[in-house]
Amino acid sequence: MKPNVLWLCADQLRYDSLGINGNKIVQTPNIDRLGKMGAVFSRCYCQNPVCAPSRASFLTGRYPRTVRVRQNGQDIPDYERTAIKALADNGYLCGLSGKLHISACHPTVCPVSERRINDGYHVFNWAHDTAYSFTPDNWLGNEYTGWLHAQGIYHEEIPRDDCRYVSKGIAKEYSQTKWCTDRALDFIKRATTKNKPWAFSVNYYDPHNDFDPPEDMLQKYISLLDDIPLPIYTPGELDNKPIFQRKDHIGSYDTPGHYASPEMSEYDHKLIRAAYYAMIELIDIHVGRLLDYLETTGQLENTLILFHSDHGEMLGDHGIYLKGPYFYDAAVRVPLIVAWPGNIPPAQVTALTELVDLAPTILEACGLPPEEGMQGYPLMKPLIQGTPFPRKSVYSEYYNSNIKHRDPKAYLTMVSDGRYKLVRNHTPEYPIGGELYDLENDPNETINRYHDDSYMAAKLQMLELMADRMAQTADPLPIRRANW
């Protein structure tokens, strides 16, 4: 019997912001419960620290440069195939609620909705973001916004009086997180009457900025403010790192004053984290609703469940907020849980893993071969049979990925073998060639060893590994059909 697939993805969720990953403040009992049912990956990395490249990559099992979505605002080519399309072609009923973001989503580019390829989704409850400020005349197909309008709800994002970086949130019963979950439950209830396996993607916008949780949930974490840590940042640590980090230190997305770390008070830093944690707890509540429904209806043991994020959030670490051309663990290390009760034994997996491995893993679990052109590794045999996990390193890339106005444009790649992390800056306009971190002795990635003579052997080793990994991202398509 083919398993159902529940594919849960949060947006901009850091690895270390879940209870099961060691966070002692944020309350995630339901995600922790899911983790206890399956495999929790402690060293999973995304292939790009920005939304669209990462999402196109993990949906297709192909690297961003290969799938030709290297930047936000690019359209995935029509010929690319998602794992969901492969499931649909093999009898699955497939649906989505929330974000997709594998093509351009700006209103001037997409006048109706996100442009779609033949992605496999039969039900497409699209809501790229919260879009509270849209009016009925310009909500652009965002179903969540249309749902709010139908109920007479028009929420305006207003900064709090005590901190301009945190906004007053919509009531939790009207949140996009709840709406996405409601659509998922509606789909699952209908799908179970069709006598076919189903697959559903729940793509929450939380805890992406703006930091705007429901007020009652924020108050809970404000009461814990004394226990919330300040960002990890050593003044002066950015001096010998690529210029992009120093620019984003004084304004995220190379925009002076936009989440500018030097302008923030300790209260600002802590309140942003409090809001972030509250948004994560809201996700957790609704993950619990999904798990409860699957358990109550007897579907839990026949459902493969994945929970992860597309990338992380700097959250003030290294003096930077949001995301951009950097590869600190805060930005590229992501939570990953793969559960299939009764099939995947509970485990803490410390092996290096990439999000590009998800698509072939899902197909393998559903008894299907990987699609031609997939570059990730299927993980079911290591998870079920205990065979070695295939990766010896992780790789991530940033090719002018985030914003159009950044000057100079940023081109960087990252590779890590678990002991060292190397970042190479390929941007010719700036001379600092890169970063090298000794993760064993400097787990917070504060000291750049790239120009440290005592680390020259490690640097050479990692540069060779980077060259190998970059070569391995070459597109395997078109498939070779003959010897000549």
C-alpha positions in Angstrom: 0.0 0.0 0.0 1.5 3.3 -1.0 1.9 5.8 1.8 0.2 9.2 1.9 2.6 12.2 2.0 2.2 15.2 4.3 4.9 17.7 3.4 5.2 20.5 5.9 7.5 23.5 5.2 7.9 26.6 7.3 9.5 29.7 5.9 12.7 31.1 7.4 12.8 28.7 10.4 16.2 28.3 12.0 17.4 24.8 13.1 17.8 25.8 16.7 14.3 27.2 17.2 12.6 23.9 18.1 12.4 22.1 21.4 13.5 18.8 19.9 16.6 20.6 18.6 17.5 21.9 22.0 15.7 25.2 22.4 14.6 25.6 26.0 12.3 28.6 25.5 10.1 28.1 22.4 7.3 25.6 23.1 6.9 23.1 20.2 5.4 20.0 21.8 3.7 18.8 18.6 6.7 19.1 16.4 8.7 17.4 19.2 6.1 14.7 19.2 6.5 14.3 15.5 10.3 14.0 15.9 9.9 11.2 18.5 8.0 9.3 15.8 10.8 9.4 13.2 14.2 10.6 12.3 15.4 14.0 13.4 18.3 15.3 11.3 20.7 17.5 13.2 22.9 18.5 10.3 20.7 19.2 7.3 21.5 22.1 5.0 19.5 24.0 2.4 21.0 24.6 -1.1 20.4 28.4 -1.0 19.7 30.8 1.9 16.8 32.4 -0.1 13.3 31.2 -0.7 12.8 30.5 -4.5 16.1 28.9 -5.2 15.8 26.6 -2.1 12.2 25.7 -2.9 12.8 24.9 -6.5 15.7 22.8 -5.5 14.0 20.7 -2.8 10.8 20.2 -4.9 12.8 18.9 -7.9 15.8 17.3 -6.2 18.1 19.5 -8.3 20.5 22.2 -7.4 19.4 25.9 -7.9 21.9 26.6 -10.7 20.8 23.3 -12.4 17.1 23.9 -12.0 17.6 27.5 -13.3 16.1 29.2 -10.3 19.1 30.9 -8.9 17.3 34.0 -7.7 14.0 35.2 -6.2 12.0 36.5 -9.1 13.0 33.9 -11.7 10.6 31.5 -13.3 11.3 27.8 -13.1 11.5 26.4 -16.7 8.3 24.6 -18.0 10.2 21.4 -18.5 11.2 20.9 -14.9 9.4 18.2 -12.9 8.6 18.3 -9.2 8.4 15.3 -6.9 4.7 16.1 -6.6 4.2 15.8 -10.4 5.8 12.4 -10.3 3.3 11.4 -7.5 0.4 12.8 -9.5 1.5 10.8 -12.6 1.4 7.6 -10.5 -2.1 7.9 -9.1 -1.7 10.3 -6.2 -4.2 13.1 -5.4 -2.1 16.1 -4.7 -2.7 19.5 -3.1 -1.1 22.6 -1.7 -1.9 25.4 0.7 0.2 28.5 1.3 3.4 29.4 -0.5 5.0 27.7 -3.5 7.4 30.3 -4.8 9.2 28.5 -7.6 8.4 31.4 -10.1 8.2 35.1 -9.8 5.5 36.4 -7.4 5.9 40.2 -7.5 2.6 41.9 -8.6 4.2 43.6 -11.5 5.4 40.2 -12.8 2.5 38.0 -12.0 -0.8 40.0 -12.4 -3.0 37.1 -11.2 -1.0 34.6 -9.2 2.3 32.8 -9.3 3.0 31.4 -12.7 2.7 27.7 -12.6 4.4 24.9 -14.6 2.7 21.4 -14.7 3.6 21.0 -11.0 1.2 18.1 -10.2 -1.0 19.9 -7.7 -4.7 19.2 -8.4 -5.8 21.5 -5.6 -3.9 24.8 -5.4 -4.8 27.0 -2.4 -2.2 29.5 -3.1 -1.2 32.2 -0.6 2.3 33.4 -1.2 2.4 35.5 2.0 0.0 37.1 4.4 -0.7 40.1 2.1 -2.8 41.8 4.7 -2.5 45.2 3.1 -4.0 44.1 -0.2 -7.5 45.4 -1.1 -10.2 43.4 -2.9 -9.1 45.1 -6.1 -5.4 44.0 -6.0 -5.1 40.8 -3.8 -3.8 39.0 -6.9 -5.2 35.6 -6.4 -3.9 35.1 -2.8 -6.7 32.9 -1.5 -5.9 33.6 2.1 -6.3 37.3 1.5 -9.6 36.7 -0.3 -10.8 34.5 2.6 -10.0 37.4 5.0 -11.9 39.8 2.8 -14.9 37.5 2.6 -15.2 37.7 6.4 -14.8 41.5 6.5 -11.3 41.2 7.9 -8.8 43.9 6.8 -5.7 43.8 9.0 -3.1 46.5 8.8 0.5 45.9 9.8 1.3 48.5 12.5 4.6 48.5 14.4 4.3 48.2 18.2 4.8 51.4 20.2 7.7 49.8 22.1 9.6 48.4 19.2 9.2 49.3 15.5 10.7 46.0 14.4 7.7 44.0 15.7 4.2 44.5 14.3 0.8 44.0 15.8 -0.4 40.6 14.6 -3.7 39.4 13.4 -5.8 37.3 15.8 -4.7 33.7 15.7 -8.0 32.4 14.4 -7.4 34.5 11.2 -3.8 33.6 10.8 -2.4 32.3 7.5 -1.0 29.4 9.5 -4.5 28.3 10.6 -5.9 29.0 7.1 -3.2 26.7 5.6 -4.0 24.0 8.1 -7.7 24.2 7.5 -7.2 23.8 3.8 -5.0 20.8 4.4 -7.6 19.2 6.6 -10.3 19.9 4.0 -8.3 18.2 1.3 -7.4 15.2 3.4 -11.0 14.6 4.4 -12.0 14.7 0.7 -9.1 12.7 -0.5 -9.7 9.8 1.9 -13.1 9.2 0.2 -11.4 8.6 -3.2 -9.7 5.4 -2.5 -6.4 6.8 -3.7 -3.2 7.8 -1.9 -2.8 11.5 -1.4 0.1 14.0 -1.1 -0.3 17.5 0.4 2.1 20.4 0.8 1.5 22.7 3.7 3.7 25.8 3.2 3.4 28.1 6.1 4.6 31.7 5.7 5.5 31.9 9.4 8.0 32.7 11.0 9.1 34.8 8.1 9.3 38.5 8.8 7.4 40.7 9.4 7.6 39.6 13.0 3.9 39.8 13.8 2.5 37.0 16.0 -1.0 37.2 17.6 -0.7 39.5 20.6 -1.7 36.9 23.2 1.0 34.6 22.0 3.6 37.3 22.0 2.7 38.2 25.6 3.5 34.7 26.7 7.1 35.2 25.4 7.4 38.7 26.7 7.0 37.2 30.1 10.1 35.1 29.3 12.1 38.0 28.0 14.8 37.7 30.7 15.5 34.2 29.5 15.7 35.0 25.8 19.3 35.3 24.7 20.8 38.1 22.8 22.1 37.5 19.3 25.6 35.9 19.0 27.7 38.8 17.8 31.3 39.9 18.6 31.9 43.6 17.7 34.4 43.8 14.9 33.9 40.2 13.7 32.7 41.4 10.3 35.8 43.5 9.5 37.6 40.7 7.6 34.5 39.2 6.0 32.9 40.0 2.6 31.4 43.5 2.3 27.9 42.1 1.9 27.8 41.3 5.6 28.9 44.7 6.7 26.3 46.3 4.5 23.5 44.1 5.8 24.7 44.8 9.4 23.6 48.5 8.9 20.5 47.5 7.0 19.2 44.1 5.9 18.9 43.5 2.1 21.6 46.2 1.6 18.9 48.8 2.7 20.3 51.2 5.4 18.0 51.3 8.4 16.1 48.1 7.5 16.5 45.8 10.5 19.7 47.6 11.2 21.4 45.8 14.1 23.5 48.7 15.4 20.3 50.8 15.9 18.6 48.2 18.0 18.5 48.1 21.8 18.8 44.9 23.8 15.0 45.1 24.3 14.5 45.2 20.5 16.7 42.2 19.9 14.9 40.2 22.6 11.5 41.2 21.5 12.1 40.2 17.9 13.1 36.8 19.2 10.0 36.6 21.4 7.9 37.4 18.3 9.7 34.8 16.3 9.2 32.1 18.9 5.5 33.0 19.2 5.1 32.5 15.5 6.8 29.1 15.7 4.5 28.0 18.5 1.6 29.0 16.3 2.9 26.6 13.7 3.3 23.9 16.3 -0.3 24.2 17.4 -1.5 23.5 13.9 1.0 20.7 13.2 -0.7 19.2 16.3 -4.1 19.5 14.6 -2.8 17.6 11.6 -1.2 14.8 13.6 -4.3 14.4 15.8 -6.5 14.1 12.7 -4.3 11.5 11.1 -4.2 9.6 14.3 -7.9 9.8 14.9 -8.7 8.6 11.3 -6.2 5.8 11.4 -4.0 7.3 8.7 -0.9 8.1 10.8 0.9 4.8 10.2 0.3 5.1 6.4 1.5 8.7 6.1 5.0 9.8 5.4 5.4 13.1 7.1 8.2 15.6 6.5 8.8 18.8 8.4 11.5 21.3 7.5 12.1 24.9 6.4 13.4 26.4 3.2 16.2 28.3 5.0 17.0 29.9 8.3 16.9 33.4 9.8 20.0 35.3 11.0 17.9 36.8 13.9 20.7 39.2 14.8 23.5 36.7 14.9 26.7 38.1 13.5 25.0 41.5 13.6 22.6 40.6 10.7 18.9 40.0 10.4 16.8 38.2 7.8 18.8 36.5 5.0 21.3 37.3 2.3 24.7 36.3 0.8 26.1 34.4 3.8 26.2 30.8 4.9 26.2 30.9 8.7 24.4 27.9 10.3 21.7 30.4 11.2 21.0 30.9 7.5 21.5 27.5 5.9 21.2 24.8 8.6 17.5 23.8 8.7 15.4 21.5 10.8 14.4 18.3 9.2 12.1 15.5 10.5 11.1 12.5 8.4 8.5 10.3 10.1 6.6 7.2 9.0 5.4 5.5 12.1 5.9 1.8 12.0 8.3 2.1 9.0 11.0 4.5 9.9 12.4 3.8 13.4 12.9 6.9 15.7 16.5 8.1 15.4 18.7 11.1 15.9 20.6 11.4 12.6 23.9 13.3 12.8 24.9 12.5 9.2 25.3 15.4 6.8 22.2 15.9 4.7 20.8 18.3 2.1 17.3 19.4 1.3 18.0 18.3 -2.3 17.7 14.8 -0.9 14.0 15.2 0.0 12.4 14.7 -3.5 14.1 11.4 -4.3 13.5 10.2 -0.7 9.7 10.8 -1.0 9.6 8.9 -4.4 11.6 6.0 -2.9 9.2 5.8 0.0 6.3 5.7 -2.4 7.9 2.9 -4.4 8.9 5.1 -7.3 12.3 5.6 -9.0 14.0 9.0 -8.8 13.1 11.3 -11.7 15.7 11.7 -14.5 17.9 14.6 -13.6 17.5 14.4 -9.8 20.8 15.1 -8.0 19.9 14.3 -4.4 20.3 11.0 -2.6 17.3 8.9 -1.5 17.5 8.3 2.2 15.0 5.5 2.9 17.5 2.7 3.0 19.7 4.4 5.5 16.7 5.3 7.6 15.0 1.8 7.5 17.9 -0.6 6.9 20.6 1.3 8.7 23.0 1.5 5.7 25.5 4.4 5.8 24.2 7.8 4.8 25.7 8.9 1.5 26.9 12.5 2.1 30.4 13.4 3.2 29.8 17.1 2.7 27.1 19.7 2.2 27.0 22.4 -0.5 25.1 25.7 -0.9 25.2 28.5 -3.4 24.2 32.1 -3.8 24.2 33.6 -7.3 22.7 37.2 -7.0 19.9 35.4 -5.3 18.0 37.9 -3.2 17.6 41.5 -4.3 18.1 43.4 -7.5 19.6 46.5 -6.1 22.6 45.0 -4.3 25.8 46.6 -5.5 28.1 44.8 -6.1 26.0 41.8 -6.9 26.9 38.9 -4.7 28.1 35.5 -6.0 29.3 33.0 -3.3 29.3 29.3 -2.7 29.7 27.2 0.5 30.9 23.7 1.3 31.3 22.0 4.7 32.6 18.6 5.7 31.3 19.0 9.2 34.6 20.0 10.7 35.3 23.0 8.5 33.1 25.4 6.5 34.5 27.2 3.5 32.8 30.1 1.8 34.3 31.4 -1.4 33.4 34.9 -2.6 33.3 34.9 -6.4 32.4 38.6 -6.7 35.3 40.3 -8.6 34.5 43.8 -7.3 35.6 42.9 -3.7 38.9 41.5 -2.7 38.2 39.5 0.5 38.1 36.0 -1.1 36.1 34.2 1.5 35.6 32.7 4.9 36.9 29.6 6.6 35.5 28.4 10.0 36.8 25.7 12.3 33.5 24.4 13.5 35.1 22.2 16.1 36.9 25.1 17.9 34.6 27.9 16.8 31.1 26.6 16.6 29.6 30.1 16.5 31.5 30.9 13.3 33.0 34.1 14.7 36.6 33.9 13.6 37.4 33.9 9.9 40.5 31.7 9.3 40.6 32.2 5.5 43.8 34.2 5.6 45.3 32.4 8.7 48.6 30.7 7.7 48.0 28.0 10.3 44.9 26.9 8.4 46.3 26.8 4.9 46.2 23.0 4.7 42.6 23.0 5.7 41.8 25.8 3.3 43.4 24.0 0.4 41.5 20.8 1.3 38.2 22.6 1.4 38.8 24.5 -1.8 39.4 21.2 -3.6 36.2 19.9 -2.0 34.4 22.9 -3.2 35.7 22.4 -6.8 34.5 18.8 -6.7 31.0 19.8 -5.3 30.6 22.5 -7.9 31.4 20.1 -10.7 28.9 17.6 -9.3 26.1 20.2 -9.7 26.5 20.0 -13.5 23.1 19.1 -15.0 22.7 15.4 -15.7 20.1 16.2 -18.3 19.6 15.4 -21.1 20.1 11.7 -20.2 22.9 10.0 -22.2 21.2 7.5 -24.5 24.1 5.8 -26.2 27.9 5.5 -26.3 28.1 7.9 -29.2 
